[in-house]
Amino acid sequence: MLYRNADAEQIQVLDMAARRVCITGPQAAGRVAADVALGMDVGIDATPTFVVNGVPVVGAVPESDLRAVIDSARAEAVASGIPRAEYYDKAVLGI
């Protein structure tokens, strides 16, 4: 999360000059562009987006809604009988 300058200035150990260089320099723009491209490549076009076992949860949903998706995914994983260490590869990625 990028903090506003006023927020960042409250952090005593933060080097504000280094922060400015970091977030305004050409490398930062390149990293952000690469992250945006990766997100778009995998179908994520909004923030926040959480992906729980391949199921996107888009937007600032209440914690209870996100918890319900996680609990459902956990129940599906347990019911599948697939060993925990293999579940993501087999059930989500299909490999």
N, CA, C and O atoms as a GROMACS GRO file, in nm:
protein
  380
    1MET      N    1   0.084  -0.118   0.000
    1MET     CA    2   0.000   0.000   0.000
    1MET      C    3   0.089   0.124   0.000
    1MET      O    4   0.181   0.134   0.081
    2LEU      N    5   0.062   0.214  -0.087
    2LEU     CA    6   0.136   0.340  -0.088
    2LEU      C    7   0.065   0.439   0.004
    2LEU      O    8  -0.054   0.467  -0.012
    3TYR      N    9   0.139   0.489   0.097
    3TYR     CA   10   0.083   0.586   0.190
    3TYR      C   11   0.093   0.726   0.132
    3TYR      O   12   0.186   0.756   0.057
    4ARG      N   13  -0.001   0.809   0.165
    4ARG     CA   14   0.009   0.949   0.128
    4ARG      C   15   0.130   1.009   0.199
    4ARG      O   16   0.171   0.959   0.304
    5ASN      N   17   0.188   1.114   0.142
    5ASN     CA   18   0.305   1.176   0.204
    5ASN      C   19   0.279   1.216   0.348
    5ASN      O   20   0.365   1.197   0.434
    6ALA      N   21   0.161   1.271   0.376
    6ALA     CA   22   0.130   1.314   0.513
    6ALA      C   23   0.132   1.194   0.608
    6ALA      O   24   0.178   1.206   0.721
    7ASP      N   25   0.083   1.079   0.561
    7ASP     CA   26   0.087   0.959   0.644
    7ASP      C   27   0.230   0.911   0.660
    7ASP      O   28   0.274   0.879   0.770
    8ALA      N   29   0.304   0.908   0.548
    8ALA     CA   30   0.440   0.858   0.549
    8ALA      C   31   0.530   0.941   0.639
    8ALA      O   32   0.619   0.888   0.705
    9GLU      N   33   0.506   1.072   0.644
    9GLU     CA   34   0.589   1.159   0.726
    9GLU      C   35   0.574   1.130   0.874
    9GLU      O   36   0.660   1.169   0.954
   10GLN      N   37   0.469   1.062   0.914
   10GLN     CA   38   0.448   1.027   1.053
   10GLN      C   39   0.535   0.909   1.097
   10GLN      O   40   0.550   0.884   1.216
   11ILE      N   41   0.591   0.837   1.001
   11ILE     CA   42   0.674   0.720   1.031
   11ILE      C   43   0.816   0.768   1.052
   11ILE      O   44   0.884   0.809   0.958
   12GLN      N   45   0.861   0.763   1.174
   12GLN     CA   46   0.989   0.822   1.213
   12GLN      C   47   1.109   0.763   1.137
   12GLN      O   48   1.202   0.836   1.105
   13VAL      N   49   1.107   0.635   1.109
   13VAL     CA   50   1.225   0.570   1.049
   13VAL      C   51   1.224   0.574   0.896
   13VAL      O   52   1.318   0.524   0.834
   14LEU      N   53   1.122   0.631   0.836
   14LEU     CA   54   1.111   0.634   0.691
   14LEU      C   55   1.196   0.745   0.632
   14LEU      O   56   1.187   0.861   0.674
   15ASP      N   57   1.278   0.710   0.536
   15ASP     CA   58   1.361   0.807   0.464
   15ASP      C   59   1.274   0.866   0.353
   15ASP      O   60   1.256   0.803   0.249
   16MET      N   61   1.222   0.986   0.375
   16MET     CA   62   1.128   1.046   0.280
   16MET      C   63   1.192   1.072   0.144
   16MET      O   64   1.125   1.055   0.042
   17ALA      N   65   1.319   1.111   0.141
   17ALA     CA   66   1.384   1.136   0.012
   17ALA      C   67   1.394   1.005  -0.067
   17ALA      O   68   1.367   1.002  -0.187
   18ALA      N   69   1.432   0.899  -0.001
   18ALA     CA   70   1.441   0.769  -0.068
   18ALA      C   71   1.303   0.723  -0.114
   18ALA      O   72   1.289   0.664  -0.221
   19ARG      N   73   1.201   0.748  -0.033
   19ARG     CA   74   1.064   0.710  -0.070
   19ARG      C   75   1.022   0.784  -0.197
   19ARG      O   76   0.965   0.723  -0.288
   20ARG      N   77   1.049   0.915  -0.203
   20ARG     CA   78   1.012   0.993  -0.322
   20ARG      C   79   1.079   0.938  -0.447
   20ARG      O   80   1.015   0.924  -0.552
   21VAL      N   81   1.208   0.908  -0.437
   21VAL     CA   82   1.281   0.852  -0.552
   21VAL      C   83   1.220   0.718  -0.591
   21VAL      O   84   1.203   0.689  -0.709
   22CYS      N   85   1.188   0.638  -0.491
   22CYS     CA   86   1.132   0.505  -0.517
   22CYS      C   87   1.000   0.512  -0.591
   22CYS      O   88   0.980   0.439  -0.688
   23ILE      N   89   0.909   0.596  -0.548
   23ILE     CA   90   0.775   0.597  -0.608
   23ILE      C   91   0.762   0.687  -0.730
   23ILE      O   92   0.663   0.677  -0.802
   24THR      N   93   0.860   0.774  -0.753
   24THR     CA   94   0.849   0.863  -0.869
   24THR      C   95   0.949   0.830  -0.979
   24THR      O   96   0.939   0.884  -1.089
   25GLY      N   97   1.044   0.743  -0.951
   25GLY     CA   98   1.147   0.710  -1.049
   25GLY      C   99   1.093   0.622  -1.161
   25GLY      O  100   0.987   0.563  -1.149
   26PRO      N  101   1.168   0.615  -1.271
   26PRO     CA  102   1.124   0.536  -1.387
   26PRO      C  103   1.113   0.386  -1.356
   26PRO      O  104   1.032   0.317  -1.417
   27GLN      N  105   1.193   0.336  -1.262
   27GLN     CA  106   1.183   0.194  -1.228
   27GLN      C  107   1.049   0.163  -1.164
   27GLN      O  108   0.990   0.058  -1.188
   28ALA      N  109   1.001   0.255  -1.082
   28ALA     CA  110   0.872   0.232  -1.016
   28ALA      C  111   0.761   0.222  -1.120
   28ALA      O  112   0.676   0.134  -1.111
   29ALA      N  113   0.762   0.311  -1.217
   29ALA     CA  114   0.659   0.308  -1.321
   29ALA      C  115   0.665   0.176  -1.398
   29ALA      O  116   0.562   0.120  -1.434
   30GLY      N  117   0.784   0.128  -1.425
   30GLY     CA  118   0.800   0.001  -1.495
   30GLY      C  119   0.748  -0.116  -1.415
   30GLY      O  120   0.684  -0.206  -1.470
   31ARG      N  121   0.776  -0.116  -1.284
   31ARG     CA  122   0.728  -0.225  -1.198
   31ARG      C  123   0.576  -0.223  -1.189
   31ARG      O  124   0.511  -0.327  -1.194
   32VAL      N  125   0.519  -0.104  -1.176
   32VAL     CA  126   0.373  -0.092  -1.169
   32VAL      C  127   0.312  -0.140  -1.300
   32VAL      O  128   0.214  -0.215  -1.298
   33ALA      N  129   0.367  -0.098  -1.413
   33ALA     CA  130   0.314  -0.140  -1.543
   33ALA      C  131   0.323  -0.292  -1.558
   33ALA      O  132   0.230  -0.354  -1.610
   34ALA      N  133   0.432  -0.351  -1.513
   34ALA     CA  134   0.447  -0.497  -1.521
   34ALA      C  135   0.344  -0.567  -1.433
   34ALA      O  136   0.286  -0.668  -1.473
   35ASP      N  137   0.320  -0.514  -1.313
   35ASP     CA  138   0.219  -0.572  -1.224
   35ASP      C  139   0.080  -0.562  -1.283
   35ASP      O  140   0.002  -0.657  -1.276
   36VAL      N  141   0.048  -0.447  -1.342
   36VAL     CA  142  -0.083  -0.428  -1.405
   36VAL      C  143  -0.100  -0.526  -1.521
   36VAL      O  144  -0.205  -0.588  -1.536
   37ALA      N  145   0.004  -0.540  -1.603
   37ALA     CA  146  -0.002  -0.633  -1.717
   37ALA      C  147  -0.022  -0.776  -1.669
   37ALA      O  148  -0.102  -0.849  -1.727
   38LEU      N  149   0.049  -0.816  -1.565
   38LEU     CA  150   0.032  -0.952  -1.511
   38LEU      C  151  -0.110  -0.972  -1.461
   38LEU      O  152  -0.172  -1.074  -1.488
   39GLY      N  153  -0.161  -0.875  -1.388
   39GLY     CA  154  -0.299  -0.885  -1.340
   39GLY      C  155  -0.398  -0.900  -1.453
   39GLY      O  156  -0.487  -0.985  -1.448
   40MET      N  157  -0.383  -0.819  -1.555
   40MET     CA  158  -0.473  -0.826  -1.670
   40MET      C  159  -0.460  -0.962  -1.740
   40MET      O  160  -0.560  -1.019  -1.784
   41ASP      N  161  -0.337  -1.013  -1.751
   41ASP     CA  162  -0.314  -1.143  -1.816
   41ASP      C  163  -0.387  -1.257  -1.745
   41ASP      O  164  -0.431  -1.353  -1.809
   42VAL      N  165  -0.401  -1.246  -1.614
   42VAL     CA  166  -0.469  -1.352  -1.539
   42VAL      C  167  -0.614  -1.317  -1.507
   42VAL      O  168  -0.680  -1.386  -1.428
   43GLY      N  169  -0.665  -1.210  -1.568
   43GLY     CA  170  -0.806  -1.176  -1.554
   43GLY      C  171  -0.842  -1.088  -1.437
   43GLY      O  172  -0.960  -1.076  -1.403
   44ILE      N  173  -0.745  -1.026  -1.375
   44ILE     CA  174  -0.772  -0.936  -1.263
   44ILE      C  175  -0.764  -0.794  -1.314
   44ILE      O  176  -0.660  -0.749  -1.361
   45ASP      N  177  -0.877  -0.722  -1.304
   45ASP     CA  178  -0.878  -0.585  -1.354
   45ASP      C  179  -0.931  -0.486  -1.251
   45ASP      O  180  -0.972  -0.375  -1.286
   46ALA      N  181  -0.930  -0.526  -1.125
   46ALA     CA  182  -0.978  -0.437  -1.020
   46ALA      C  183  -0.903  -0.466  -0.891
   46ALA      O  184  -0.854  -0.576  -0.869
   47THR      N  185  -0.895  -0.364  -0.806
   47THR     CA  186  -0.837  -0.384  -0.674
   47THR      C  187  -0.937  -0.339  -0.570
   47THR      O  188  -1.010  -0.242  -0.593
   48PRO      N  189  -0.944  -0.406  -0.459
   48PRO     CA  190  -0.870  -0.529  -0.432
   48PRO      C  191  -0.937  -0.648  -0.500
   48PRO      O  192  -1.058  -0.650  -0.521
   49THR      N  193  -0.857  -0.746  -0.533
   49THR     CA  194  -0.908  -0.874  -0.582
   49THR      C  195  -0.830  -0.984  -0.510
   49THR      O  196  -0.707  -0.985  -0.510
   50PHE      N  197  -0.902  -1.074  -0.448
   50PHE     CA  198  -0.844  -1.191  -0.386
   50PHE      C  199  -0.882  -1.310  -0.472
   50PHE      O  200  -0.992  -1.313  -0.528
   51VAL      N  201  -0.794  -1.407  -0.483
   51VAL     CA  202  -0.826  -1.529  -0.556
   51VAL      C  203  -0.810  -1.645  -0.459
   51VAL      O  204  -0.700  -1.670  -0.408
   52VAL      N  205  -0.919  -1.715  -0.434
   52VAL     CA  206  -0.920  -1.826  -0.339
   52VAL      C  207  -0.944  -1.954  -0.417
   52VAL      O  208  -1.055  -1.980  -0.462
   53ASN      N  209  -0.838  -2.032  -0.433
   53ASN     CA  210  -0.846  -2.157  -0.512
   53ASN      C  211  -0.910  -2.133  -0.648
   53ASN      O  212  -0.995  -2.210  -0.692
   54GLY      N  213  -0.868  -2.027  -0.712
   54GLY     CA  214  -0.914  -1.998  -0.847
   54GLY      C  215  -1.043  -1.918  -0.855
   54GLY      O  216  -1.085  -1.882  -0.965
   55VAL      N  217  -1.105  -1.890  -0.743
   55VAL     CA  218  -1.231  -1.814  -0.740
   55VAL      C  219  -1.200  -1.668  -0.704
   55VAL      O  220  -1.156  -1.640  -0.593
   56PRO      N  221  -1.223  -1.575  -0.798
   56PRO     CA  222  -1.194  -1.435  -0.765
   56PRO      C  223  -1.299  -1.375  -0.673
   56PRO      O  224  -1.418  -1.399  -0.687
   57VAL      N  225  -1.251  -1.297  -0.578
   57VAL     CA  226  -1.337  -1.220  -0.488
   57VAL      C  227  -1.298  -1.075  -0.513
   57VAL      O  228  -1.192  -1.030  -0.471
   58VAL      N  229  -1.385  -1.002  -0.580
   58VAL     CA  230  -1.352  -0.868  -0.628
   58VAL      C  231  -1.416  -0.762  -0.541
   58VAL      O  232  -1.534  -0.770  -0.507
   59GLY      N  233  -1.336  -0.663  -0.506
   59GLY     CA  234  -1.389  -0.550  -0.433
   59GLY      C  235  -1.361  -0.558  -0.285
   59GLY      O  236  -1.310  -0.657  -0.234
   60ALA      N  237  -1.396  -0.452  -0.218
   60ALA     CA  238  -1.377  -0.443  -0.074
   60ALA      C  239  -1.495  -0.509  -0.005
   60ALA      O  240  -1.584  -0.442   0.048
   61VAL      N  241  -1.495  -0.641  -0.007
   61VAL     CA  242  -1.606  -0.717   0.051
   61VAL      C  243  -1.589  -0.724   0.203
   61VAL      O  244  -1.477  -0.715   0.254
   62PRO      N  245  -1.698  -0.741   0.273
   62PRO     CA  246  -1.687  -0.758   0.418
   62PRO      C  247  -1.605  -0.883   0.451
   62PRO      O  248  -1.604  -0.981   0.376
   63GLU      N  249  -1.537  -0.878   0.563
   63GLU     CA  250  -1.455  -0.992   0.605
   63GLU      C  251  -1.538  -1.120   0.610
   63GLU      O  252  -1.488  -1.227   0.576
   64SER      N  253  -1.662  -1.110   0.653
   64SER     CA  254  -1.746  -1.230   0.663
   64SER      C  255  -1.769  -1.295   0.526
   64SER      O  256  -1.776  -1.417   0.516
   65ASP      N  257  -1.780  -1.213   0.420
   65ASP     CA  258  -1.797  -1.267   0.285
   65ASP      C  259  -1.670  -1.339   0.240
   65ASP      O  260  -1.677  -1.448   0.183
   66LEU      N  261  -1.556  -1.277   0.264
   66LEU     CA  262  -1.430  -1.340   0.226
   66LEU      C  263  -1.409  -1.468   0.307
   66LEU      O  264  -1.365  -1.570   0.253
   67ARG      N  265  -1.441  -1.463   0.434
   67ARG     CA  266  -1.429  -1.582   0.521
   67ARG      C  267  -1.517  -1.694   0.468
   67ARG      O  268  -1.476  -1.810   0.470
   68ALA      N  269  -1.637  -1.663   0.420
   68ALA     CA  270  -1.728  -1.765   0.366
   68ALA      C  271  -1.668  -1.832   0.243
   68ALA      O  272  -1.678  -1.954   0.228
   69VAL      N  273  -1.605  -1.754   0.155
   69VAL     CA  274  -1.541  -1.811   0.037
   69VAL      C  275  -1.426  -1.903   0.078
   69VAL      O  276  -1.410  -2.012   0.023
   70ILE      N  277  -1.346  -1.858   0.176
   70ILE     CA  278  -1.233  -1.939   0.224
   70ILE      C  279  -1.283  -2.067   0.289
   70ILE      O  280  -1.230  -2.175   0.262
   71ASP      N  281  -1.385  -2.057   0.373
   71ASP     CA  282  -1.439  -2.176   0.440
   71ASP      C  283  -1.496  -2.275   0.339
   71ASP      O  284  -1.479  -2.396   0.355
   72SER      N  285  -1.563  -2.225   0.237
   72SER     CA  286  -1.618  -2.311   0.133
   72SER      C  287  -1.507  -2.381   0.056
   72SER      O  288  -1.516  -2.501   0.028
   73ALA      N  289  -1.402  -2.307   0.022
   73ALA     CA  290  -1.288  -2.366  -0.050
   73ALA      C  291  -1.221  -2.472   0.036
   73ALA      O  292  -1.182  -2.578  -0.014
   74ARG      N  293  -1.208  -2.446   0.164
   74ARG     CA  294  -1.147  -2.544   0.254
   74ARG      C  295  -1.233  -2.671   0.260
   74ARG      O  296  -1.180  -2.782   0.253
   75ALA      N  297  -1.364  -2.654   0.272
   75ALA     CA  298  -1.453  -2.770   0.279
   75ALA      C  299  -1.444  -2.853   0.150
   75ALA      O  300  -1.440  -2.976   0.155
   76GLU      N  301  -1.440  -2.785   0.034
   76GLU     CA  302  -1.426  -2.855  -0.094
   76GLU      C  303  -1.294  -2.931  -0.100
   76GLU      O  304  -1.289  -3.044  -0.147
   77ALA      N  305  -1.188  -2.868  -0.053
   77ALA     CA  306  -1.056  -2.931  -0.057
   77ALA      C  307  -1.054  -3.056   0.029
   77ALA      O  308  -1.003  -3.160  -0.013
   78VAL      N  309  -1.108  -3.047   0.148
   78VAL     CA  310  -1.111  -3.163   0.238
   78VAL      C  311  -1.196  -3.274   0.178
   78VAL      O  312  -1.157  -3.391   0.181
   79ALA      N  313  -1.313  -3.238   0.125
   79ALA     CA  314  -1.404  -3.338   0.068
   79ALA      C  315  -1.347  -3.405  -0.057
   79ALA      O  316  -1.387  -3.517  -0.091
   80SER      N  317  -1.254  -3.339  -0.125
   80SER     CA  318  -1.200  -3.395  -0.249
   80SER      C  319  -1.115  -3.519  -0.226
   80SER      O  320  -1.101  -3.603  -0.315
   81GLY      N  321  -1.059  -3.532  -0.107
   81GLY     CA  322  -0.972  -3.645  -0.078
   81GLY      C  323  -0.831  -3.629  -0.136
   81GLY      O  324  -0.747  -3.716  -0.116
   82ILE      N  325  -0.806  -3.521  -0.205
   82ILE     CA  326  -0.673  -3.496  -0.260
   82ILE      C  327  -0.582  -3.454  -0.145
   82ILE      O  328  -0.619  -3.369  -0.065
   83PRO      N  329  -0.462  -3.513  -0.136
   83PRO     CA  330  -0.371  -3.474  -0.028
   83PRO      C  331  -0.343  -3.324  -0.032
   83PRO      O  332  -0.330  -3.264  -0.139
   84ARG      N  333  -0.333  -3.265   0.085
   84ARG     CA  334  -0.316  -3.121   0.098
   84ARG      C  335  -0.201  -3.067   0.014
   84ARG      O  336  -0.215  -2.964  -0.053
   85ALA      N  337  -0.087  -3.135   0.015
   85ALA     CA  338   0.030  -3.088  -0.058
   85ALA      C  339   0.010  -3.090  -0.209
   85ALA      O  340   0.083  -3.023  -0.281
   86GLU      N  341  -0.088  -3.165  -0.258
   86GLU     CA  342  -0.111  -3.178  -0.401
   86GLU      C  343  -0.236  -3.103  -0.449
   86GLU      O  344  -0.259  -3.093  -0.569
   87TYR      N  345  -0.314  -3.052  -0.357
   87TYR     CA  346  -0.446  -2.998  -0.390
   87TYR      C  347  -0.441  -2.885  -0.492
   87TYR      O  348  -0.512  -2.890  -0.592
   88TYR      N  349  -0.359  -2.785  -0.469
   88TYR     CA  350  -0.359  -2.668  -0.558
   88TYR      C  351  -0.324  -2.710  -0.701
   88TYR      O  352  -0.393  -2.674  -0.796
   89ASP      N  353  -0.218  -2.787  -0.715
   89ASP     CA  354  -0.177  -2.831  -0.849
   89ASP      C  355  -0.286  -2.912  -0.918
   89ASP      O  356  -0.315  -2.890  -1.035
   90LYS      N  357  -0.345  -3.005  -0.846
   90LYS     CA  358  -0.444  -3.094  -0.908
   90LYS      C  359  -0.580  -3.030  -0.925
   90LYS      O  360  -0.637  -3.033  -1.034
   91ALA      N  361  -0.634  -2.972  -0.820
   91ALA     CA  362  -0.773  -2.922  -0.824
   91ALA      C  363  -0.786  -2.783  -0.884
   91ALA      O  364  -0.884  -2.754  -0.952
   92VAL      N  365  -0.688  -2.698  -0.861
   92VAL     CA  366  -0.700  -2.561  -0.909
   92VAL      C  367  -0.634  -2.545  -1.046
   92VAL      O  368  -0.694  -2.491  -1.139
   93LEU      N  369  -0.510  -2.593  -1.057
   93LEU     CA  370  -0.437  -2.579  -1.183
   93LEU      C  371  -0.467  -2.690  -1.284
   93LEU      O  372  -0.448  -2.672  -1.404
   94GLY      N  373  -0.514  -2.803  -1.233
   94GLY     CA  374  -0.547  -2.915  -1.322
   94GLY      C  375  -0.426  -2.984  -1.381
   94GLY      O  376  -0.432  -3.035  -1.493
   95ILE      N  377  -0.316  -2.986  -1.306
   95ILE     CA  378  -0.196  -3.054  -1.358
   95ILE      C  379  -0.160  -3.175  -1.274
   95ILE      O  380  -0.063  -3.244  -1.303
   0.00000   0.00000   0.00000
